[in-house]
Amino acid sequence: MAEKSILVPKMGESISEATVIRWLKNVGDTVEKDEPIVEIATDKVDNEIPSTDSGVLTKQLFQDGDVVKIGEPIAMISLEGGSDSKPTETEPIAEIHDIADVTDKIEEEIQIAISSSQTSINNSSNSPKSNYLPNSGSRFYSPLVMSIASKEGLSQTELESIGGTGLEGRVTKSDVLKYLKNRDNQPTTPAQIVHESQPENIIESKAVVKSKPSVSLNNGDEIIEMDRVRKMIADHMVMSMQTSPHVTSFVEADVTNLVNWRNRIKGDFKKREGENITFTPIFMWAIAKAIKDFPMINVSVDGNKIIKKRNINIGMAVAQKNGNLIVPVVKQADSMNLLGLTRTVNDLAIRARDNKLVADEIQGGTYTLTNVGSFGNIMGTPVINQPQVAIMAVGTIQKKPAVLETEHGDVIAIRHMMYLSHSYDHRVVDGALGGMFVKRVAEYLEQWDPHTEI
């Protein structure tokens, strides 16, 4: 019978790798067309790859935990009714735009062999010292990345300072090349000075890096291994704090009109639409309007360039049932009315909690909203969701005494109040812009029309 490759399909913009979670079919099993054969993970979303044809699974090209690139074969099947004389040609793995694509692939294979050889040589007691960078530290580096780092004289400290865009924050070839391109503009660090004056002691230069604090264990302590998603969240948060100087501005908003409006219409809305109306789509509506007023909040940073985003795609942080966090994205939120936002937010939130999102639904966000008030918190200082430059946290709504100005003078009344916290990247968002933006969001919420129809 003829064999055919099962390829890893494209699963969203900017996704280039996936991790094999578990095989749903074993070698020798019969599979039907469109029947899932393997479960993989991209970023925070798990996906099943179906068979493109009916047949028998003959090869599993990767094992659980392996990383596979988008477009690569992951399995082989023997086609039903195929010919033994001539195997079916497999589909091309990826479109080759220029000779560099081929060169990169060949070079990486070569570097794997070189890396293995150098490791063996360096482990020998009779081997002289080498300038080769060890693949150590907190992240894994591919042989190709290590080779480039060695050729360009990058110290381990420099390599660990490069922000990674690959799976789980892994540093890719393009990340290293981009760093080298802007290297002359980077501030000189003590580690680089050691490297320049003593190039033969690259390994020893790691001593200037602060070591991780040791953790002592006592009787009764429980060791819990991080799951895959928690590791990715941890790496992403650390990377964000290392990338962006965070500043947070706070405002307090009087949302009494909004609360009274929702209390009045929520029952009829539930009967008519079959779902609840929460405050989240209203917060998202206000943020989208404020971004229209201050478009420089809706940007990303690429080296010394600011990328101003055309679309307003607002992510919302959702806590899953297992305690992990995921951020589905409402695409072009500014183009939706309140009913459309409500339906979209409810749908994404439900499927996010059940881990049923597809990869494209967590990609492409330009701004993020997180509701810390849902846990009873009055405010928070959220961490920016890279490569965005800002994120807003909304706190719980509380009844509080407040001073109101009336035509008869100031009075004290019970009002529904809440805090908004706006964290932003101080490289490109100054305090004036960051502060005016969160104030504008508060104003839109305070000015809510109690006669709004939905």
C-alpha positions as CSV (number, residue, x, y, z in Angstrom):
1,M,0.0,0.0,0.0
2,A,1.1,3.6,-0.6
3,E,2.1,5.7,2.3
4,K,1.2,9.4,2.9
5,S,2.4,11.9,5.4
6,I,0.2,13.6,7.9
7,L,1.4,17.2,8.3
8,V,1.0,19.6,11.2
9,P,-1.5,22.2,9.9
10,K,-1.2,25.9,10.3
11,M,-2.9,26.9,13.6
12,G,-2.9,30.7,13.7
13,E,-0.8,33.7,12.9
14,S,2.8,33.6,14.3
15,I,2.6,30.0,15.5
16,S,5.5,28.1,14.2
17,E,5.9,25.1,16.6
18,A,3.7,22.7,18.6
19,T,4.3,20.2,21.3
20,V,3.1,16.6,21.1
21,I,0.8,15.9,24.1
22,R,-0.3,12.4,23.4
23,W,-1.1,10.0,20.6
24,L,-4.7,9.0,20.2
25,K,-3.9,6.2,17.7
26,N,-1.1,3.6,17.9
27,V,1.0,2.2,15.1
28,G,-1.1,-0.4,13.3
29,D,-4.4,1.1,14.2
30,T,-7.0,1.7,11.5
31,V,-8.0,5.3,11.1
32,E,-10.8,7.0,9.2
33,K,-10.6,10.2,7.3
34,D,-10.9,13.2,9.7
35,E,-10.5,11.0,12.7
36,P,-8.1,12.5,15.3
37,I,-4.8,10.7,15.6
38,V,-2.7,12.9,17.9
39,E,-3.2,15.8,20.4
40,I,-0.8,18.7,20.2
41,A,-0.4,22.0,22.1
42,T,0.3,25.4,20.6
43,D,0.9,28.2,23.2
44,K,-2.0,27.7,25.6
45,V,-4.4,25.8,23.3
46,D,-4.6,22.0,22.8
47,N,-5.6,20.8,19.3
48,E,-6.2,17.4,17.7
49,I,-4.8,16.6,14.3
50,P,-7.1,14.5,12.2
51,S,-6.1,12.0,9.5
52,T,-6.4,13.4,6.0
53,D,-7.3,9.9,4.6
54,S,-8.5,6.5,5.6
55,G,-5.9,3.9,6.2
56,V,-3.5,2.4,8.8
57,L,-1.2,4.3,11.0
58,T,2.3,3.1,10.1
59,K,4.7,5.6,11.8
60,Q,4.7,8.0,14.7
61,L,7.4,10.5,13.8
62,F,7.5,12.2,17.2
63,Q,7.1,11.1,20.8
64,D,5.1,12.7,23.6
65,G,6.8,16.0,24.6
66,D,8.6,16.5,21.3
67,V,8.4,19.8,19.6
68,V,7.4,19.7,15.9
69,K,7.3,22.6,13.4
70,I,4.2,23.7,11.7
71,G,4.1,22.1,8.2
72,E,6.3,19.1,9.2
73,P,5.1,15.5,8.9
74,I,4.1,14.1,12.3
75,A,2.8,10.6,11.2
76,M,2.6,8.3,8.2
77,I,-0.4,6.3,7.1
78,S,-0.8,3.4,4.7
79,L,-3.6,4.3,2.3
80,E,-6.4,1.9,1.7
81,G,-6.5,0.7,-1.9
82,G,-3.1,2.1,-2.7
83,S,-0.5,0.6,-5.1
84,D,2.6,-1.2,-3.8
85,S,4.6,-0.2,-6.9
86,K,4.8,3.6,-6.4
87,P,4.4,5.5,-3.2
88,T,2.2,8.5,-3.1
89,E,4.1,11.8,-3.2
90,T,3.7,13.7,0.0
91,E,2.6,17.3,0.0
92,P,5.3,19.9,0.3
93,I,6.2,20.8,3.9
94,A,6.3,24.5,3.3
95,E,6.5,26.9,0.4
96,I,10.1,27.9,-0.2
97,H,10.3,31.6,-0.9
98,D,14.1,31.7,-1.4
99,I,17.3,29.7,-1.1
100,A,17.7,30.9,2.5
101,D,14.9,28.7,3.6
102,V,16.8,25.6,2.4
103,T,20.1,26.8,3.7
104,D,18.7,27.4,7.2
105,K,17.3,23.8,7.4
106,I,20.6,22.3,6.1
107,E,22.6,24.5,8.4
108,E,20.6,23.4,11.5
109,E,21.1,19.7,10.7
110,I,24.8,20.3,10.4
111,Q,24.9,22.3,13.6
112,I,23.2,19.4,15.5
113,A,26.1,17.2,14.5
114,I,28.7,19.8,15.3
115,S,27.1,20.4,18.7
116,S,27.2,16.7,19.5
117,S,30.9,16.5,18.5
118,Q,31.9,19.6,20.4
119,T,30.1,18.3,23.5
120,S,32.0,15.1,23.4
121,I,35.3,16.9,22.9
122,N,34.7,19.5,25.7
123,N,33.8,16.7,28.1
124,S,37.2,15.1,27.5
125,S,39.8,15.7,30.2
126,N,42.6,16.1,27.6
127,S,40.6,18.7,25.6
128,P,41.9,22.3,25.5
129,K,39.5,25.2,26.6
130,S,37.1,26.2,23.9
131,N,35.1,29.4,23.3
132,Y,32.0,27.3,22.6
133,L,29.0,28.5,24.7
134,P,27.5,25.8,26.8
135,N,23.8,25.1,26.4
136,S,22.9,25.9,30.0
137,G,21.0,28.4,32.1
138,S,17.3,28.7,32.3
139,R,16.4,28.1,28.7
140,F,17.1,25.7,25.9
141,Y,19.0,27.0,22.9
142,S,19.1,25.1,19.6
143,P,22.4,24.1,18.1
144,L,22.0,26.7,15.3
145,V,21.4,29.5,17.9
146,M,24.4,28.4,19.9
147,S,26.6,28.3,16.8
148,I,25.6,31.9,15.9
149,A,26.2,33.0,19.4
150,S,29.7,31.4,19.5
151,K,30.7,32.9,16.1
152,E,29.5,36.4,17.1
153,G,31.1,36.2,20.5
154,L,27.9,36.5,22.5
155,S,28.4,35.7,26.2
156,Q,25.9,33.5,28.1
157,T,24.6,36.6,29.8
158,E,23.9,38.4,26.5
159,L,22.2,35.3,25.2
160,E,19.9,35.0,28.2
161,S,19.0,38.7,27.9
162,I,17.5,38.2,24.4
163,G,13.7,38.0,24.3
164,G,12.5,34.8,22.7
165,T,9.6,34.6,20.3
166,G,9.6,30.8,19.9
167,L,7.6,28.2,21.8
168,E,7.8,28.8,25.5
169,G,9.9,31.8,25.0
170,R,12.6,29.9,23.1
171,V,15.2,32.1,21.4
172,T,15.1,31.6,17.6
173,K,17.6,32.4,14.9
174,S,15.7,35.5,13.9
175,D,15.8,36.7,17.6
176,V,19.6,36.4,17.7
177,L,20.0,38.1,14.3
178,K,17.7,41.0,15.3
179,Y,19.7,41.4,18.6
180,L,23.0,41.4,16.7
181,K,21.7,44.0,14.2
182,N,20.9,46.4,17.1
183,R,23.8,45.2,19.3
184,D,25.8,48.5,18.9
185,N,22.8,50.3,20.4
186,Q,22.7,48.1,23.5
187,P,24.1,49.5,26.7
188,T,27.4,47.8,27.8
189,T,26.9,45.5,30.8
190,P,29.5,44.3,33.3
191,A,29.2,40.8,31.8
192,Q,30.1,42.1,28.3
193,I,33.1,44.0,29.7
194,V,34.5,40.7,31.1
195,H,33.8,39.0,27.8
196,E,35.6,41.6,25.8
197,S,38.7,41.7,28.0
198,Q,38.9,37.9,28.5
199,P,37.3,36.2,25.5
200,E,38.8,32.9,26.5
201,N,36.9,32.9,29.8
202,I,33.3,33.1,28.5
203,I,32.1,30.4,30.8
204,E,33.6,32.1,33.9
205,S,31.8,35.4,33.0
206,K,28.6,33.8,34.1
207,A,29.7,34.4,37.6
208,V,28.4,38.1,37.5
209,V,24.9,36.8,36.9
210,K,22.8,36.7,40.1
211,S,22.1,33.1,41.1
212,K,18.6,31.9,41.8
213,P,17.8,31.8,45.5
214,S,18.0,28.3,47.0
215,V,14.8,26.9,48.5
216,S,14.9,25.0,51.7
217,L,12.6,22.1,52.3
218,N,11.0,21.3,55.7
219,N,9.1,18.3,56.9
220,G,5.6,18.3,55.5
221,D,6.4,20.5,52.5
222,E,4.8,19.3,49.2
223,I,6.6,19.5,45.9
224,I,4.3,20.3,43.0
225,E,5.6,20.0,39.5
226,M,4.5,22.9,37.2
227,D,2.3,21.7,34.3
228,R,3.1,22.8,30.8
229,V,0.8,25.8,30.8
230,R,2.0,27.1,34.1
231,K,5.6,26.9,32.9
232,M,4.7,29.0,29.9
233,I,2.8,31.5,31.9
234,A,5.8,31.8,34.3
235,D,8.2,32.3,31.4
236,H,5.9,34.9,29.7
237,M,5.5,36.9,32.9
238,V,9.3,37.0,33.6
239,M,10.0,37.9,30.0
240,S,7.4,40.8,30.2
241,M,8.9,42.3,33.3
242,Q,12.4,42.1,31.8
243,T,11.2,43.6,28.6
244,S,9.1,46.5,29.7
245,P,9.5,49.1,32.5
246,H,6.1,48.9,34.1
247,V,4.2,51.9,35.4
248,T,0.7,51.8,36.8
249,S,-1.9,54.6,37.1
250,F,-5.1,54.4,39.1
251,V,-8.5,56.1,38.9
252,E,-11.7,55.7,40.8
253,A,-15.0,55.7,38.8
254,D,-18.5,56.2,39.9
255,V,-20.5,53.6,38.0
256,T,-23.8,54.0,39.8
257,N,-25.8,54.6,36.6
258,L,-24.2,51.6,34.9
259,V,-25.0,49.3,37.9
260,N,-28.6,50.5,38.1
261,W,-29.0,50.0,34.4
262,R,-27.7,46.5,34.4
263,N,-29.8,45.5,37.4
264,R,-32.9,46.8,35.6
265,I,-32.4,45.0,32.3
266,K,-30.5,41.8,33.2
267,G,-33.6,39.7,33.9
268,D,-35.3,40.5,30.5
269,F,-32.0,40.1,28.7
270,K,-31.6,36.6,30.1
271,K,-35.1,35.6,29.1
272,R,-34.7,37.0,25.6
273,E,-31.1,36.0,24.8
274,G,-30.7,32.9,27.0
275,E,-27.4,34.2,28.5
276,N,-26.3,36.7,31.1
277,I,-25.1,40.3,30.5
278,T,-22.0,40.9,32.6
279,F,-19.9,44.1,33.1
280,T,-17.0,42.7,31.0
281,P,-18.4,43.6,27.6
282,I,-19.2,47.1,28.9
283,F,-15.7,47.6,30.1
284,M,-14.5,46.4,26.8
285,W,-16.7,48.8,25.0
286,A,-15.3,51.7,27.0
287,I,-11.7,50.6,26.4
288,A,-12.3,50.4,22.7
289,K,-13.7,53.9,22.6
290,A,-10.8,55.2,24.6
291,I,-8.3,53.5,22.2
292,K,-10.0,55.4,19.4
293,D,-9.3,58.6,21.3
294,F,-5.7,57.6,22.2
295,P,-4.4,55.3,19.4
296,M,-0.8,55.3,20.7
297,I,-1.9,52.9,23.4
298,N,-2.7,50.4,20.7
299,V,0.9,49.8,19.7
300,S,3.8,47.3,19.9
301,V,7.6,47.9,20.1
302,D,10.0,46.3,17.6
303,G,13.6,47.4,18.5
304,N,13.6,51.1,17.9
305,K,10.4,51.1,16.0
306,I,6.8,51.6,17.2
307,I,4.2,49.5,15.4
308,K,0.8,51.3,15.5
309,K,-1.9,48.7,15.2
310,R,-4.9,49.3,12.8
311,N,-7.2,46.8,14.5
312,I,-8.4,47.0,18.1
313,N,-8.3,43.4,19.3
314,I,-9.0,43.3,23.1
315,G,-7.9,40.2,25.0
316,M,-9.6,39.3,28.3
317,A,-7.9,37.2,31.0
318,V,-10.0,34.1,31.9
319,A,-9.2,31.8,34.8
320,Q,-9.6,28.2,33.8
321,K,-11.0,25.4,36.0
322,N,-7.5,24.1,36.7
323,G,-6.3,27.5,38.0
324,N,-4.3,28.5,34.9
325,L,-4.9,31.7,32.9
326,I,-5.8,32.1,29.3
327,V,-6.4,35.2,27.2
328,P,-8.9,34.8,24.4
329,V,-9.1,37.8,22.0
330,V,-12.2,39.8,20.8
331,K,-11.1,40.8,17.3
332,Q,-12.1,44.3,16.1
333,A,-13.9,45.0,19.3
334,D,-14.6,48.6,18.2
335,S,-16.8,47.4,15.3
336,M,-19.2,45.6,17.6
337,N,-22.3,46.9,19.3
338,L,-23.0,46.0,22.9
339,L,-25.1,42.9,22.0
340,G,-22.3,41.6,19.7
341,L,-19.7,42.2,22.4
342,T,-21.8,40.4,25.0
343,R,-22.4,37.3,22.8
344,T,-18.7,37.2,21.8
345,V,-17.4,37.6,25.4
346,N,-19.7,35.0,26.8
347,D,-18.9,32.5,24.1
348,L,-15.1,32.9,24.4
349,A,-15.2,32.9,28.3
350,I,-17.2,29.6,28.4
351,R,-15.0,27.8,25.9
352,A,-11.8,29.2,27.5
353,R,-12.8,27.7,30.9
354,D,-13.5,24.4,29.2
355,N,-10.2,24.5,27.2
356,K,-12.1,24.4,23.9
357,L,-10.5,27.5,22.2
358,V,-8.7,27.2,18.9
359,A,-5.2,28.7,18.5
360,D,-6.3,31.7,16.4
361,E,-8.7,32.8,19.2
362,I,-5.8,33.6,21.5
363,Q,-3.6,35.4,18.9
364,G,-3.4,38.9,17.6
365,G,-4.4,40.9,20.8
366,T,-3.4,44.5,20.9
367,Y,-4.7,45.4,24.4
368,T,-5.7,43.3,27.4
369,L,-8.4,43.6,30.1
370,T,-8.3,41.6,33.3
371,N,-11.1,41.7,35.9
372,V,-9.6,41.3,39.3
373,G,-12.9,42.4,40.8
374,S,-14.3,39.0,40.1
375,F,-12.1,37.6,42.9
376,G,-13.2,40.4,45.3
377,N,-10.0,42.5,44.8
378,I,-10.5,46.3,44.7
379,M,-7.4,46.9,42.4
380,G,-4.3,45.3,41.0
381,T,-1.1,46.0,39.2
382,P,-1.3,43.7,36.1
383,V,1.7,42.5,34.1
384,I,1.7,43.5,30.4
385,N,0.8,40.8,27.9
386,Q,3.7,41.1,25.5
387,P,4.1,42.3,22.7
388,Q,1.4,44.7,23.8
389,V,2.3,47.9,25.7
390,A,-0.6,48.2,28.1
391,I,-3.2,46.3,30.2
392,M,-6.1,47.4,32.4
393,A,-7.3,45.7,35.6
394,V,-10.8,46.5,36.8
395,G,-11.6,46.1,40.5
396,T,-14.7,45.0,42.4
397,I,-17.7,47.4,42.5
398,Q,-18.5,48.6,46.0
399,K,-21.1,50.8,47.6
400,K,-19.3,53.8,49.3
401,P,-20.2,57.2,50.6
402,A,-19.2,59.9,48.1
403,V,-19.6,63.6,47.8
404,L,-21.9,64.8,45.0
405,E,-22.2,68.3,43.7
406,T,-25.8,69.4,43.2
407,E,-27.6,72.6,42.4
408,H,-28.4,72.9,46.1
409,G,-24.8,72.3,47.3
410,D,-22.6,69.3,48.1
411,V,-24.3,66.2,49.5
412,I,-23.0,62.8,50.7
413,A,-24.7,59.8,48.9
414,I,-24.2,56.1,48.6
415,R,-22.6,55.4,45.2
416,H,-21.3,52.4,43.4
417,M,-17.5,52.9,43.0
418,M,-14.7,51.0,41.5
419,Y,-11.0,51.3,40.8
420,L,-9.3,51.0,37.4
421,S,-5.6,50.1,37.2
422,H,-3.7,50.8,34.0
423,S,-0.1,49.3,33.6
424,Y,1.9,50.4,30.6
425,D,5.3,50.2,29.0
426,H,7.2,53.3,30.0
427,R,9.5,53.0,27.0
428,V,6.7,54.3,24.7
429,V,3.8,55.3,27.0
430,D,4.5,58.3,29.2
431,G,2.6,59.0,32.4
432,A,0.5,61.7,30.7
433,L,-0.8,59.3,28.0
434,G,-1.2,56.4,30.4
435,G,-3.0,58.5,32.9
436,M,-5.3,60.2,30.4
437,F,-6.2,56.9,28.8
438,V,-7.4,55.3,32.1
439,K,-9.2,58.5,33.0
440,R,-11.0,58.5,29.7
441,V,-12.2,54.9,30.2
442,A,-13.5,55.9,33.6
443,E,-15.4,58.8,32.1
444,Y,-17.1,56.6,29.5
445,L,-18.3,54.3,32.3
446,E,-19.4,57.2,34.5
447,Q,-21.4,58.8,31.6
448,W,-23.3,55.6,30.9
449,D,-26.8,56.4,29.6
450,P,-29.4,54.7,31.8
451,H,-31.8,54.6,28.9
452,T,-29.4,52.5,26.7
453,E,-31.2,49.8,24.7
454,I,-29.6,46.4,24.0
